[in-house]
Structure formats: structure tokens, C-alpha cells
Amino acid sequence: MVGMYMNRIRIVAATLGFALVTVAGAEESTSVFDQEIARFQRLAASKHAELRVEAAQGFKYLKHHSGEAVLLPLVRDGDLTVRLETVKALEVCGRRRSIGALIDSLSDTEWEVRTRAHIALRHMTAQDIPADAGDKWRTWLTGTNWTAKEDALLRI
């Protein structure tokens, strides 16, 4: 009975473009979610910008903090689209470590990245600091403890 369900899962996964990966002798317990995280991690390390974009978009879609560490280096990528999609992804799956990277993105050479970074910072922090005030953002970031910041966000 289990074999029949696994075959159905394989067919559905293949139809959706997922690859079910198993190791010889191991149980087929790796979830599709975990497989997607692993796939996006591999894509983020690619030398091809299109694949790094796919990684950022994938982590954005998953909306899970597991993508943060992989995405942080992509904020400084040489490709505009990679940086833009990474900033968008960090807005939904970033945590505390992402805020500093987003503040750095406020001085990006491209206005799309700067604008999106400002939107992400406002959504993540509930602060109304102007986009061109990177120093004020840094002061805010280092000025109070995280417990106070979290309490303030919960009061909103």
C-alpha cells in the first residue's frame, strides 16, 4: 500500500517539476520542502545569474528563514536582478541578520534595489526612517536591544 502511494507522489512531484531524491538504503522520508531548500541552496551557489535569481525567488516563495544565510551574500552580487530578487526574498524570509544587509542595500547603485530595500526595512521593522538616511538606520539597529524592538513591534 505504501509503495502505491509513493508511486503517486513521484508522479505528482515529477508533474510539478520536483525531483524526489533518495539515498540507497535510506528511507524515503526527505520532504519535498527539504528537497526544495537543498535545490535553492545549490542554485544560489551557481555561477549563472539566472539560477541565482531562481534561488532567491524560490526562497521568497517558501517564506522560510532557512534561506537567510544563503541569500545574504547575494545582496552584493554583481547582477542587478540577483540583488533585487534577493532583497525581495529577505523581506519575507529574513531575520535579524538581514537587517544590516538591507541597510547596506540602501546605498546600492541601482534605485530599484535601494527602493525595495527601504520597503523591506519598513515592513520588517515598522520604522519610518527615510531611505536616504542609512546612518539613522544604523543608529536604530545598534541603539536598542532586540527585546525592546520585538516588544515595540508586538504593540503595533
Helices and strands as residue ranges (DSSP letters): H 2-16, H 32-44, H 49-62, G 65-67, H 68-71, G 72-76, H 80-93, H 96-105, H 111-125, H 134-143, H 146-154
